[in-house]
């Protein structure tokens, strides 16, 4: 596993402590007991804290599986890194 995926698994474990790593990687709002709107908000807050990113609350309806969330986190991290590099080049 890569670092981003490992960190995301850690976030999921904090919200869904009964799930194994394998179950987390396959998890979705459809197949995971307890994944409701409150769990989604808690998960997003945990992810934001862990990764130092901001996820729009409107995106919650699209972030319904581990894979979709992993893709979004990678996208946000890449965007943040590109902005950081752009700021450094402007100096």
PDB file of N, CA, C and O in Angstrom:
ATOM      1  N   UNK A   1       0.843  -1.201   0.000  1.00  0.00           N
ATOM      2  CA  UNK A   1       0.000   0.000   0.000  1.00  0.00           C
ATOM      3  C   UNK A   1       0.872   1.243   0.000  1.00  0.00           C
ATOM      4  O   UNK A   1       1.997   1.232   0.499  1.00  0.00           O
ATOM      5  N   UNK A   2       0.350   2.287  -0.553  1.00  0.00           N
ATOM      6  CA  UNK A   2       1.084   3.537  -0.543  1.00  0.00           C
ATOM      7  C   UNK A   2       0.727   4.355   0.704  1.00  0.00           C
ATOM      8  O   UNK A   2      -0.213   4.029   1.429  1.00  0.00           O
ATOM      9  N   UNK A   3       1.483   5.405   0.932  1.00  0.00           N
ATOM     10  CA  UNK A   3       1.308   6.204   2.142  1.00  0.00           C
ATOM     11  C   UNK A   3      -0.091   6.821   2.238  1.00  0.00           C
ATOM     12  O   UNK A   3      -0.699   6.804   3.308  1.00  0.00           O
ATOM     13  N   UNK A   4      -0.600   7.361   1.141  1.00  0.00           N
ATOM     14  CA  UNK A   4      -1.927   7.978   1.160  1.00  0.00           C
ATOM     15  C   UNK A   4      -2.989   6.949   1.516  1.00  0.00           C
ATOM     16  O   UNK A   4      -3.867   7.212   2.338  1.00  0.00           O
ATOM     17  N   UNK A   5      -2.908   5.793   0.905  1.00  0.00           N
ATOM     18  CA  UNK A   5      -3.881   4.732   1.192  1.00  0.00           C
ATOM     19  C   UNK A   5      -3.771   4.287   2.650  1.00  0.00           C
ATOM     20  O   UNK A   5      -4.790   4.087   3.311  1.00  0.00           O
ATOM     21  N   UNK A   6      -2.559   4.132   3.154  1.00  0.00           N
ATOM     22  CA  UNK A   6      -2.362   3.733   4.555  1.00  0.00           C
ATOM     23  C   UNK A   6      -2.973   4.753   5.509  1.00  0.00           C
ATOM     24  O   UNK A   6      -3.627   4.386   6.485  1.00  0.00           O
ATOM     25  N   UNK A   7      -2.759   6.019   5.226  1.00  0.00           N
ATOM     26  CA  UNK A   7      -3.298   7.078   6.083  1.00  0.00           C
ATOM     27  C   UNK A   7      -4.817   7.111   6.016  1.00  0.00           C
ATOM     28  O   UNK A   7      -5.482   7.360   7.022  1.00  0.00           O
ATOM     29  N   UNK A   8      -5.371   6.859   4.821  1.00  0.00           N
ATOM     30  CA  UNK A   8      -6.824   6.833   4.680  1.00  0.00           C
ATOM     31  C   UNK A   8      -7.426   5.632   5.415  1.00  0.00           C
ATOM     32  O   UNK A   8      -8.488   5.747   6.026  1.00  0.00           O
ATOM     33  N   UNK A   9      -6.764   4.505   5.356  1.00  0.00           N
ATOM     34  CA  UNK A   9      -7.216   3.331   6.116  1.00  0.00           C
ATOM     35  C   UNK A   9      -7.269   3.685   7.601  1.00  0.00           C
ATOM     36  O   UNK A   9      -8.210   3.309   8.299  1.00  0.00           O
ATOM     37  N   UNK A  10      -6.266   4.403   8.076  1.00  0.00           N
ATOM     38  CA  UNK A  10      -6.232   4.832   9.475  1.00  0.00           C
ATOM     39  C   UNK A  10      -7.452   5.700   9.806  1.00  0.00           C
ATOM     40  O   UNK A  10      -8.052   5.546  10.870  1.00  0.00           O
ATOM     41  N   UNK A  11      -7.812   6.598   8.909  1.00  0.00           N
ATOM     42  CA  UNK A  11      -8.999   7.448   9.111  1.00  0.00           C
ATOM     43  C   UNK A  11     -10.266   6.597   9.186  1.00  0.00           C
ATOM     44  O   UNK A  11     -11.098   6.783  10.074  1.00  0.00           O
ATOM     45  N   UNK A  12     -10.402   5.672   8.255  1.00  0.00           N
ATOM     46  CA  UNK A  12     -11.566   4.784   8.254  1.00  0.00           C
ATOM     47  C   UNK A  12     -11.612   3.951   9.531  1.00  0.00           C
ATOM     48  O   UNK A  12     -12.687   3.727  10.086  1.00  0.00           O
ATOM     49  N   UNK A  13     -10.455   3.492   9.997  1.00  0.00           N
ATOM     50  CA  UNK A  13     -10.396   2.697  11.225  1.00  0.00           C
ATOM     51  C   UNK A  13     -10.878   3.487  12.428  1.00  0.00           C
ATOM     52  O   UNK A  13     -11.483   2.927  13.342  1.00  0.00           O
ATOM     53  N   UNK A  14     -10.613   4.785  12.429  1.00  0.00           N
ATOM     54  CA  UNK A  14     -11.064   5.627  13.539  1.00  0.00           C
ATOM     55  C   UNK A  14     -12.584   5.743  13.561  1.00  0.00           C
ATOM     56  O   UNK A  14     -13.186   5.824  14.632  1.00  0.00           O
ATOM     57  N   UNK A  15     -13.207   5.752  12.385  1.00  0.00           N
ATOM     58  CA  UNK A  15     -14.661   5.902  12.287  1.00  0.00           C
ATOM     59  C   UNK A  15     -15.369   4.548  12.324  1.00  0.00           C
ATOM     60  O   UNK A  15     -16.468   4.434  12.867  1.00  0.00           O
ATOM     61  N   UNK A  16     -14.745   3.536  11.752  1.00  0.00           N
ATOM     62  CA  UNK A  16     -15.319   2.187  11.693  1.00  0.00           C
ATOM     63  C   UNK A  16     -14.328   1.191  12.313  1.00  0.00           C
ATOM     64  O   UNK A  16     -13.712   0.404  11.594  1.00  0.00           O
ATOM     65  N   UNK A  17     -14.173   1.224  13.631  1.00  0.00           N
ATOM     66  CA  UNK A  17     -13.134   0.423  14.286  1.00  0.00           C
ATOM     67  C   UNK A  17     -13.297  -1.095  14.156  1.00  0.00           C
ATOM     68  O   UNK A  17     -12.328  -1.829  14.352  1.00  0.00           O
ATOM     69  N   UNK A  18     -14.464  -1.567  13.839  1.00  0.00           N
ATOM     70  CA  UNK A  18     -14.667  -3.015  13.737  1.00  0.00           C
ATOM     71  C   UNK A  18     -14.234  -3.586  12.385  1.00  0.00           C
ATOM     72  O   UNK A  18     -14.173  -4.806  12.227  1.00  0.00           O
ATOM     73  N   UNK A  19     -13.934  -2.728  11.411  1.00  0.00           N
ATOM     74  CA  UNK A  19     -13.574  -3.211  10.078  1.00  0.00           C
ATOM     75  C   UNK A  19     -12.094  -3.577   9.987  1.00  0.00           C
ATOM     76  O   UNK A  19     -11.236  -2.890  10.541  1.00  0.00           O
ATOM     77  N   UNK A  20     -11.813  -4.659   9.286  1.00  0.00           N
ATOM     78  CA  UNK A  20     -10.432  -5.021   8.973  1.00  0.00           C
ATOM     79  C   UNK A  20      -9.940  -4.121   7.839  1.00  0.00           C
ATOM     80  O   UNK A  20     -10.729  -3.438   7.186  1.00  0.00           O
ATOM     81  N   UNK A  21      -8.644  -4.131   7.618  1.00  0.00           N
ATOM     82  CA  UNK A  21      -8.090  -3.346   6.512  1.00  0.00           C
ATOM     83  C   UNK A  21      -8.704  -3.767   5.182  1.00  0.00           C
ATOM     84  O   UNK A  21      -9.040  -2.919   4.356  1.00  0.00           O
ATOM     85  N   UNK A  22      -8.851  -5.058   4.976  1.00  0.00           N
ATOM     86  CA  UNK A  22      -9.437  -5.560   3.729  1.00  0.00           C
ATOM     87  C   UNK A  22     -10.882  -5.076   3.565  1.00  0.00           C
ATOM     88  O   UNK A  22     -11.295  -4.693   2.470  1.00  0.00           O
ATOM     89  N   UNK A  23     -11.637  -5.096   4.649  1.00  0.00           N
ATOM     90  CA  UNK A  23     -13.024  -4.630   4.603  1.00  0.00           C
ATOM     91  C   UNK A  23     -13.082  -3.125   4.342  1.00  0.00           C
ATOM     92  O   UNK A  23     -13.963  -2.649   3.626  1.00  0.00           O
ATOM     93  N   UNK A  24     -12.156  -2.391   4.915  1.00  0.00           N
ATOM     94  CA  UNK A  24     -12.111  -0.939   4.686  1.00  0.00           C
ATOM     95  C   UNK A  24     -11.883  -0.647   3.216  1.00  0.00           C
ATOM     96  O   UNK A  24     -12.569   0.195   2.635  1.00  0.00           O
ATOM     97  N   UNK A  25     -10.939  -1.323   2.617  1.00  0.00           N
ATOM     98  CA  UNK A  25     -10.590  -1.073   1.211  1.00  0.00           C
ATOM     99  C   UNK A  25     -11.766  -1.390   0.282  1.00  0.00           C
ATOM    100  O   UNK A  25     -11.892  -0.790  -0.786  1.00  0.00           O
ATOM    101  N   UNK A  26     -12.618  -2.321   0.680  1.00  0.00           N
ATOM    102  CA  UNK A  26     -13.800  -2.674  -0.121  1.00  0.00           C
ATOM    103  C   UNK A  26     -15.056  -1.936   0.325  1.00  0.00           C
ATOM    104  O   UNK A  26     -16.128  -2.140  -0.246  1.00  0.00           O
ATOM    105  N   UNK A  27     -14.937  -1.090   1.329  1.00  0.00           N
ATOM    106  CA  UNK A  27     -16.127  -0.489   1.946  1.00  0.00           C
ATOM    107  C   UNK A  27     -16.796   0.569   1.067  1.00  0.00           C
ATOM    108  O   UNK A  27     -16.170   1.258   0.261  1.00  0.00           O
ATOM    109  N   UNK A  28     -18.103   0.648   1.280  1.00  0.00           N
ATOM    110  CA  UNK A  28     -18.914   1.689   0.650  1.00  0.00           C
ATOM    111  C   UNK A  28     -20.098   1.961   1.572  1.00  0.00           C
ATOM    112  O   UNK A  28     -20.353   1.217   2.519  1.00  0.00           O
ATOM    113  N   UNK A  29     -20.801   3.023   1.279  1.00  0.00           N
ATOM    114  CA  UNK A  29     -21.980   3.354   2.082  1.00  0.00           C
ATOM    115  C   UNK A  29     -23.045   2.274   1.966  1.00  0.00           C
ATOM    116  O   UNK A  29     -23.880   2.130   2.858  1.00  0.00           O
ATOM    117  N   UNK A  30     -23.025   1.520   0.883  1.00  0.00           N
ATOM    118  CA  UNK A  30     -24.023   0.473   0.651  1.00  0.00           C
ATOM    119  C   UNK A  30     -23.707  -0.791   1.448  1.00  0.00           C
ATOM    120  O   UNK A  30     -24.622  -1.438   1.959  1.00  0.00           O
ATOM    121  N   UNK A  31     -22.431  -1.153   1.563  1.00  0.00           N
ATOM    122  CA  UNK A  31     -22.083  -2.434   2.179  1.00  0.00           C
ATOM    123  C   UNK A  31     -21.474  -2.329   3.576  1.00  0.00           C
ATOM    124  O   UNK A  31     -21.036  -3.338   4.129  1.00  0.00           O
ATOM    125  N   UNK A  32     -21.438  -1.141   4.151  1.00  0.00           N
ATOM    126  CA  UNK A  32     -20.806  -0.962   5.459  1.00  0.00           C
ATOM    127  C   UNK A  32     -21.835  -0.530   6.490  1.00  0.00           C
ATOM    128  O   UNK A  32     -22.416   0.552   6.405  1.00  0.00           O
ATOM    129  N   UNK A  33     -22.045  -1.404   7.466  1.00  0.00           N
ATOM    130  CA  UNK A  33     -22.995  -1.099   8.527  1.00  0.00           C
ATOM    131  C   UNK A  33     -22.531   0.131   9.305  1.00  0.00           C
ATOM    132  O   UNK A  33     -21.365   0.241   9.686  1.00  0.00           O
ATOM    133  N   UNK A  34     -23.461   1.042   9.531  1.00  0.00           N
ATOM    134  CA  UNK A  34     -23.151   2.246  10.285  1.00  0.00           C
ATOM    135  C   UNK A  34     -22.675   3.410   9.446  1.00  0.00           C
ATOM    136  O   UNK A  34     -22.457   4.500   9.975  1.00  0.00           O
ATOM    137  N   UNK A  35     -22.507   3.203   8.135  1.00  0.00           N
ATOM    138  CA  UNK A  35     -22.072   4.305   7.266  1.00  0.00           C
ATOM    139  C   UNK A  35     -23.314   5.100   6.886  1.00  0.00           C
ATOM    140  O   UNK A  35     -23.960   4.839   5.871  1.00  0.00           O
ATOM    141  N   UNK A  36     -23.623   6.063   7.721  1.00  0.00           N
ATOM    142  CA  UNK A  36     -24.758   6.937   7.489  1.00  0.00           C
ATOM    143  C   UNK A  36     -24.252   8.362   7.331  1.00  0.00           C
ATOM    144  O   UNK A  36     -23.045   8.578   7.216  1.00  0.00           O
ATOM    145  N   UNK A  37     -25.149   9.333   7.322  1.00  0.00           N
ATOM    146  CA  UNK A  37     -24.727  10.723   7.102  1.00  0.00           C
ATOM    147  C   UNK A  37     -23.812  11.220   8.211  1.00  0.00           C
ATOM    148  O   UNK A  37     -22.872  11.969   7.945  1.00  0.00           O
ATOM    149  N   UNK A  38     -24.071  10.814   9.451  1.00  0.00           N
ATOM    150  CA  UNK A  38     -23.214  11.236  10.560  1.00  0.00           C
ATOM    151  C   UNK A  38     -21.824  10.629  10.424  1.00  0.00           C
ATOM    152  O   UNK A  38     -20.825  11.308  10.661  1.00  0.00           O
ATOM    153  N   UNK A  39     -21.752   9.368  10.047  1.00  0.00           N
ATOM    154  CA  UNK A  39     -20.456   8.720   9.839  1.00  0.00           C
ATOM    155  C   UNK A  39     -19.700   9.393   8.696  1.00  0.00           C
ATOM    156  O   UNK A  39     -18.479   9.541   8.764  1.00  0.00           O
ATOM    157  N   UNK A  40     -20.411   9.800   7.651  1.00  0.00           N
ATOM    158  CA  UNK A  40     -19.777  10.491   6.529  1.00  0.00           C
ATOM    159  C   UNK A  40     -19.150  11.811   6.969  1.00  0.00           C
ATOM    160  O   UNK A  40     -18.023  12.133   6.591  1.00  0.00           O
ATOM    161  N   UNK A  41     -19.885  12.560   7.761  1.00  0.00           N
ATOM    162  CA  UNK A  41     -19.370  13.849   8.249  1.00  0.00           C
ATOM    163  C   UNK A  41     -18.163  13.619   9.155  1.00  0.00           C
ATOM    164  O   UNK A  41     -17.162  14.329   9.052  1.00  0.00           O
ATOM    165  N   UNK A  42     -18.254  12.640  10.032  1.00  0.00           N
ATOM    166  CA  UNK A  42     -17.138  12.316  10.928  1.00  0.00           C
ATOM    167  C   UNK A  42     -15.921  11.863  10.134  1.00  0.00           C
ATOM    168  O   UNK A  42     -14.794  12.255  10.436  1.00  0.00           O
ATOM    169  N   UNK A  43     -16.148  11.045   9.126  1.00  0.00           N
ATOM    170  CA  UNK A  43     -15.064  10.558   8.281  1.00  0.00           C
ATOM    171  C   UNK A  43     -14.383  11.707   7.548  1.00  0.00           C
ATOM    172  O   UNK A  43     -13.155  11.776   7.509  1.00  0.00           O
ATOM    173  N   UNK A  44     -15.165  12.603   6.972  1.00  0.00           N
ATOM    174  CA  UNK A  44     -14.596  13.745   6.260  1.00  0.00           C
ATOM    175  C   UNK A  44     -13.776  14.620   7.213  1.00  0.00           C
ATOM    176  O   UNK A  44     -12.683  15.062   6.860  1.00  0.00           O
ATOM    177  N   UNK A  45     -14.293  14.869   8.403  1.00  0.00           N
ATOM    178  CA  UNK A  45     -13.555  15.681   9.378  1.00  0.00           C
ATOM    179  C   UNK A  45     -12.233  15.008   9.751  1.00  0.00           C
ATOM    180  O   UNK A  45     -11.207  15.675   9.883  1.00  0.00           O
ATOM    181  N   UNK A  46     -12.264  13.699   9.918  1.00  0.00           N
ATOM    182  CA  UNK A  46     -11.054  12.943  10.244  1.00  0.00           C
ATOM    183  C   UNK A  46     -10.040  13.022   9.105  1.00  0.00           C
ATOM    184  O   UNK A  46      -8.845  13.207   9.337  1.00  0.00           O
ATOM    185  N   UNK A  47     -10.524  12.881   7.886  1.00  0.00           N
ATOM    186  CA  UNK A  47      -9.658  12.951   6.703  1.00  0.00           C
ATOM    187  C   UNK A  47      -9.067  14.351   6.554  1.00  0.00           C
ATOM    188  O   UNK A  47      -7.875  14.495   6.282  1.00  0.00           O
ATOM    189  N   UNK A  48      -9.882  15.370   6.728  1.00  0.00           N
ATOM    190  CA  UNK A  48      -9.394  16.743   6.621  1.00  0.00           C
ATOM    191  C   UNK A  48      -8.268  17.000   7.619  1.00  0.00           C
ATOM    192  O   UNK A  48      -7.260  17.624   7.287  1.00  0.00           O
ATOM    193  N   UNK A  49      -8.452  16.516   8.835  1.00  0.00           N
ATOM    194  CA  UNK A  49      -7.426  16.702   9.861  1.00  0.00           C
ATOM    195  C   UNK A  49      -6.157  15.930   9.524  1.00  0.00           C
ATOM    196  O   UNK A  49      -5.053  16.461   9.645  1.00  0.00           O
ATOM    197  N   UNK A  50      -6.310  14.698   9.109  1.00  0.00           N
ATOM    198  CA  UNK A  50      -5.157  13.845   8.800  1.00  0.00           C
ATOM    199  C   UNK A  50      -4.344  14.381   7.629  1.00  0.00           C
ATOM    200  O   UNK A  50      -3.113  14.372   7.669  1.00  0.00           O
ATOM    201  N   UNK A  51      -5.028  14.847   6.586  1.00  0.00           N
ATOM    202  CA  UNK A  51      -4.341  15.241   5.359  1.00  0.00           C
ATOM    203  C   UNK A  51      -4.152  16.744   5.212  1.00  0.00           C
ATOM    204  O   UNK A  51      -3.453  17.188   4.301  1.00  0.00           O
ATOM    205  N   UNK A  52      -4.756  17.529   6.084  1.00  0.00           N
ATOM    206  CA  UNK A  52      -4.623  18.979   5.979  1.00  0.00           C
ATOM    207  C   UNK A  52      -5.278  19.528   4.728  1.00  0.00           C
ATOM    208  O   UNK A  52      -4.784  20.479   4.124  1.00  0.00           O
ATOM    209  N   UNK A  53      -6.391  18.927   4.341  1.00  0.00           N
ATOM    210  CA  UNK A  53      -7.128  19.365   3.159  1.00  0.00           C
ATOM    211  C   UNK A  53      -8.534  19.761   3.574  1.00  0.00           C
ATOM    212  O   UNK A  53      -8.960  19.505   4.700  1.00  0.00           O
ATOM    213  N   UNK A  54      -9.244  20.383   2.658  1.00  0.00           N
ATOM    214  CA  UNK A  54     -10.641  20.749   2.894  1.00  0.00           C
ATOM    215  C   UNK A  54     -11.503  20.075   1.837  1.00  0.00           C
ATOM    216  O   UNK A  54     -11.234  20.171   0.640  1.00  0.00           O
ATOM    217  N   UNK A  55     -12.543  19.393   2.299  1.00  0.00           N
ATOM    218  CA  UNK A  55     -13.475  18.720   1.398  1.00  0.00           C
ATOM    219  C   UNK A  55     -14.820  19.428   1.519  1.00  0.00           C
ATOM    220  O   UNK A  55     -15.348  19.594   2.619  1.00  0.00           O
ATOM    221  N   UNK A  56     -15.362  19.838   0.391  1.00  0.00           N
ATOM    222  CA  UNK A  56     -16.648  20.531   0.395  1.00  0.00           C
ATOM    223  C   UNK A  56     -17.751  19.594   0.868  1.00  0.00           C
ATOM    224  O   UNK A  56     -17.820  18.437   0.452  1.00  0.00           O
ATOM    225  N   UNK A  57     -18.598  20.101   1.729  1.00  0.00           N
ATOM    226  CA  UNK A  57     -19.700  19.309   2.279  1.00  0.00           C
ATOM    227  C   UNK A  57     -20.634  18.823   1.165  1.00  0.00           C
ATOM    228  O   UNK A  57     -21.261  17.772   1.295  1.00  0.00           O
ATOM    229  N   UNK A  58     -20.726  19.592   0.067  1.00  0.00           N
ATOM    230  CA  UNK A  58     -21.561  19.186  -1.069  1.00  0.00           C
ATOM    231  C   UNK A  58     -21.030  17.922  -1.736  1.00  0.00           C
ATOM    232  O   UNK A  58     -21.773  17.220  -2.422  1.00  0.00           O
ATOM    233  N   UNK A  59     -19.748  17.631  -1.537  1.00  0.00           N
ATOM    234  CA  UNK A  59     -19.146  16.445  -2.155  1.00  0.00           C
ATOM    235  C   UNK A  59     -19.510  15.146  -1.447  1.00  0.00           C
ATOM    236  O   UNK A  59     -19.237  14.062  -1.963  1.00  0.00           O
ATOM    237  N   UNK A  60     -20.121  15.244  -0.274  1.00  0.00           N
ATOM    238  CA  UNK A  60     -20.425  14.040   0.501  1.00  0.00           C
ATOM    239  C   UNK A  60     -21.257  13.022  -0.273  1.00  0.00           C
ATOM    240  O   UNK A  60     -21.036  11.818  -0.142  1.00  0.00           O
ATOM    241  N   UNK A  61     -22.199  13.483  -1.066  1.00  0.00           N
ATOM    242  CA  UNK A  61     -23.057  12.537  -1.790  1.00  0.00           C
ATOM    243  C   UNK A  61     -22.277  11.744  -2.828  1.00  0.00           C
ATOM    244  O   UNK A  61     -22.717  10.667  -3.232  1.00  0.00           O
ATOM    245  N   UNK A  62     -21.123  12.252  -3.270  1.00  0.00           N
ATOM    246  CA  UNK A  62     -20.292  11.522  -4.233  1.00  0.00           C
ATOM    247  C   UNK A  62     -19.251  10.630  -3.561  1.00  0.00           C
ATOM    248  O   UNK A  62     -18.749   9.689  -4.175  1.00  0.00           O
ATOM    249  N   UNK A  63     -18.931  10.921  -2.322  1.00  0.00           N
ATOM    250  CA  UNK A  63     -17.868  10.202  -1.619  1.00  0.00           C
ATOM    251  C   UNK A  63     -18.460   9.033  -0.837  1.00  0.00           C
ATOM    252  O   UNK A  63     -18.579   9.074   0.388  1.00  0.00           O
ATOM    253  N   UNK A  64     -18.825   7.999  -1.574  1.00  0.00           N
ATOM    254  CA  UNK A  64     -19.595   6.893  -0.992  1.00  0.00           C
ATOM    255  C   UNK A  64     -18.838   5.565  -0.966  1.00  0.00           C
ATOM    256  O   UNK A  64     -19.437   4.513  -0.741  1.00  0.00           O
ATOM    257  N   UNK A  65     -17.534   5.610  -1.193  1.00  0.00           N
ATOM    258  CA  UNK A  65     -16.740   4.389  -1.103  1.00  0.00           C
ATOM    259  C   UNK A  65     -15.294   4.756  -0.787  1.00  0.00           C
ATOM    260  O   UNK A  65     -14.863   5.892  -0.983  1.00  0.00           O
ATOM    261  N   UNK A  66     -14.565   3.772  -0.297  1.00  0.00           N
ATOM    262  CA  UNK A  66     -13.155   3.987  -0.002  1.00  0.00           C
ATOM    263  C   UNK A  66     -12.423   4.458  -1.253  1.00  0.00           C
ATOM    264  O   UNK A  66     -11.655   5.418  -1.199  1.00  0.00           O
ATOM    265  N   UNK A  67     -12.658   3.789  -2.379  1.00  0.00           N
ATOM    266  CA  UNK A  67     -11.960   4.141  -3.623  1.00  0.00           C
ATOM    267  C   UNK A  67     -12.258   5.570  -4.065  1.00  0.00           C
ATOM    268  O   UNK A  67     -11.349   6.296  -4.467  1.00  0.00           O
ATOM    269  N   UNK A  68     -13.516   5.974  -3.995  1.00  0.00           N
ATOM    270  CA  UNK A  68     -13.877   7.336  -4.412  1.00  0.00           C
ATOM    271  C   UNK A  68     -13.235   8.372  -3.486  1.00  0.00           C
ATOM    272  O   UNK A  68     -12.775   9.421  -3.937  1.00  0.00           O
ATOM    273  N   UNK A  69     -13.211   8.068  -2.204  1.00  0.00           N
ATOM    274  CA  UNK A  69     -12.588   8.995  -1.253  1.00  0.00           C
ATOM    275  C   UNK A  69     -11.078   9.034  -1.476  1.00  0.00           C
ATOM    276  O   UNK A  69     -10.476  10.107  -1.443  1.00  0.00           O
ATOM    277  N   UNK A  70     -10.466   7.884  -1.702  1.00  0.00           N
ATOM    278  CA  UNK A  70      -9.029   7.842  -1.967  1.00  0.00           C
ATOM    279  C   UNK A  70      -8.689   8.679  -3.198  1.00  0.00           C
ATOM    280  O   UNK A  70      -7.722   9.441  -3.179  1.00  0.00           O
ATOM    281  N   UNK A  71      -9.460   8.547  -4.245  1.00  0.00           N
ATOM    282  CA  UNK A  71      -9.225   9.354  -5.455  1.00  0.00           C
ATOM    283  C   UNK A  71      -9.353  10.838  -5.174  1.00  0.00           C
ATOM    284  O   UNK A  71      -8.553  11.632  -5.668  1.00  0.00           O
ATOM    285  N   UNK A  72     -10.354  11.225  -4.384  1.00  0.00           N
ATOM    286  CA  UNK A  72     -10.547  12.642  -4.059  1.00  0.00           C
ATOM    287  C   UNK A  72      -9.394  13.178  -3.205  1.00  0.00           C
ATOM    288  O   UNK A  72      -8.911  14.287  -3.429  1.00  0.00           O
ATOM    289  N   UNK A  73      -8.964  12.388  -2.237  1.00  0.00           N
ATOM    290  CA  UNK A  73      -7.845  12.805  -1.384  1.00  0.00           C
ATOM    291  C   UNK A  73      -6.592  12.981  -2.221  1.00  0.00           C
ATOM    292  O   UNK A  73      -5.871  13.965  -2.054  1.00  0.00           O
ATOM    293  N   UNK A  74      -6.323  12.048  -3.115  1.00  0.00           N
ATOM    294  CA  UNK A  74      -5.148  12.168  -3.994  1.00  0.00           C
ATOM    295  C   UNK A  74      -5.253  13.410  -4.879  1.00  0.00           C
ATOM    296  O   UNK A  74      -4.266  14.113  -5.094  1.00  0.00           O
ATOM    297  N   UNK A  75      -6.452  13.672  -5.388  1.00  0.00           N
ATOM    298  CA  UNK A  75      -6.669  14.848  -6.221  1.00  0.00           C
ATOM    299  C   UNK A  75      -6.412  16.125  -5.421  1.00  0.00           C
ATOM    300  O   UNK A  75      -5.722  17.030  -5.890  1.00  0.00           O
ATOM    301  N   UNK A  76      -6.971  16.191  -4.214  1.00  0.00           N
ATOM    302  CA  UNK A  76      -6.792  17.373  -3.362  1.00  0.00           C
ATOM    303  C   UNK A  76      -5.320  17.552  -2.989  1.00  0.00           C
ATOM    304  O   UNK A  76      -4.813  18.673  -2.990  1.00  0.00           O
ATOM    305  N   UNK A  77      -4.644  16.468  -2.674  1.00  0.00           N
ATOM    306  CA  UNK A  77      -3.234  16.543  -2.297  1.00  0.00           C
ATOM    307  C   UNK A  77      -2.380  17.017  -3.476  1.00  0.00           C
ATOM    308  O   UNK A  77      -1.459  17.814  -3.298  1.00  0.00           O
ATOM    309  N   UNK A  78      -2.687  16.527  -4.673  1.00  0.00           N
ATOM    310  CA  UNK A  78      -1.966  16.951  -5.867  1.00  0.00           C
ATOM    311  C   UNK A  78      -2.200  18.427  -6.140  1.00  0.00           C
ATOM    312  O   UNK A  78      -1.259  19.160  -6.443  1.00  0.00           O
ATOM    313  N   UNK A  79      -3.452  18.869  -6.036  1.00  0.00           N
ATOM    314  CA  UNK A  79      -3.771  20.279  -6.242  1.00  0.00           C
ATOM    315  C   UNK A  79      -3.054  21.157  -5.234  1.00  0.00           C
ATOM    316  O   UNK A  79      -2.523  22.209  -5.590  1.00  0.00           O
ATOM    317  N   UNK A  80      -3.034  20.734  -3.977  1.00  0.00           N
ATOM    318  CA  UNK A  80      -2.365  21.511  -2.930  1.00  0.00           C
ATOM    319  C   UNK A  80      -0.868  21.593  -3.202  1.00  0.00           C
ATOM    320  O   UNK A  80      -0.258  22.649  -3.029  1.00  0.00           O
ATOM    321  N   UNK A  81      -0.284  20.491  -3.623  1.00  0.00           N
ATOM    322  CA  UNK A  81       1.153  20.467  -3.921  1.00  0.00           C
ATOM    323  C   UNK A  81       1.465  21.369  -5.111  1.00  0.00           C
ATOM    324  O   UNK A  81       2.457  22.099  -5.089  1.00  0.00           O
ATOM    325  N   UNK A  82       0.629  21.326  -6.149  1.00  0.00           N
ATOM    326  CA  UNK A  82       0.837  22.190  -7.313  1.00  0.00           C
ATOM    327  C   UNK A  82       0.719  23.658  -6.942  1.00  0.00           C
ATOM    328  O   UNK A  82       1.488  24.483  -7.436  1.00  0.00           O
ATOM    329  N   UNK A  83      -0.231  23.994  -6.082  1.00  0.00           N
ATOM    330  CA  UNK A  83      -0.371  25.386  -5.635  1.00  0.00           C
ATOM    331  C   UNK A  83       0.842  25.818  -4.831  1.00  0.00           C
ATOM    332  O   UNK A  83       1.321  26.944  -4.967  1.00  0.00           O
ATOM    333  N   UNK A  84       1.331  24.923  -3.998  1.00  0.00           N
ATOM    334  CA  UNK A  84       2.519  25.211  -3.182  1.00  0.00           C
ATOM    335  C   UNK A  84       3.721  25.461  -4.082  1.00  0.00           C
ATOM    336  O   UNK A  84       4.476  26.410  -3.870  1.00  0.00           O
ATOM    337  N   UNK A  85       3.896  24.612  -5.079  1.00  0.00           N
ATOM    338  CA  UNK A  85       5.012  24.784  -6.014  1.00  0.00           C
ATOM    339  C   UNK A  85       4.863  26.077  -6.807  1.00  0.00           C
ATOM    340  O   UNK A  85       5.848  26.776  -7.049  1.00  0.00           O
ATOM    341  N   UNK A  86       3.637  26.398  -7.213  1.00  0.00           N
ATOM    342  CA  UNK A  86       3.396  27.637  -7.942  1.00  0.00           C
ATOM    343  C   UNK A  86       3.726  28.852  -7.097  1.00  0.00           C
ATOM    344  O   UNK A  86       4.282  29.827  -7.602  1.00  0.00           O
ATOM    345  N   UNK A  87       3.397  28.807  -5.839  1.00  0.00           N
ATOM    346  CA  UNK A  87       3.701  29.916  -4.924  1.00  0.00           C
ATOM    347  C   UNK A  87       5.187  30.068  -4.736  1.00  0.00           C
ATOM    348  O   UNK A  87       5.687  31.191  -4.666  1.00  0.00           O
ATOM    349  N   UNK A  88       5.907  28.967  -4.654  1.00  0.00           N
ATOM    350  CA  UNK A  88       7.353  29.025  -4.475  1.00  0.00           C
ATOM    351  C   UNK A  88       8.036  29.574  -5.720  1.00  0.00           C
ATOM    352  O   UNK A  88       9.011  30.319  -5.624  1.00  0.00           O
ATOM    353  N   UNK A  89       7.524  29.205  -6.882  1.00  0.00           N
ATOM    354  CA  UNK A  89       8.109  29.700  -8.127  1.00  0.00           C
ATOM    355  C   UNK A  89       7.853  31.184  -8.326  1.00  0.00           C
ATOM    356  O   UNK A  89       8.616  31.853  -9.022  1.00  0.00           O
ATOM    357  N   UNK A  90       6.787  31.712  -7.723  1.00  0.00           N
ATOM    358  CA  UNK A  90       6.449  33.116  -7.884  1.00  0.00           C
ATOM    359  C   UNK A  90       7.333  34.021  -7.034  1.00  0.00           C
ATOM    360  O   UNK A  90       7.379  35.233  -7.246  1.00  0.00           O
ATOM    361  N   UNK A  91       8.028  33.432  -6.080  1.00  0.00           N
ATOM    362  CA  UNK A  91       8.856  34.234  -5.168  1.00  0.00           C
ATOM    363  C   UNK A  91      10.144  34.640  -5.816  1.00  0.00           C
ATOM    364  O   UNK A  91      10.962  35.318  -5.194  1.00  0.00           O
TER     365      UNK A  91
END
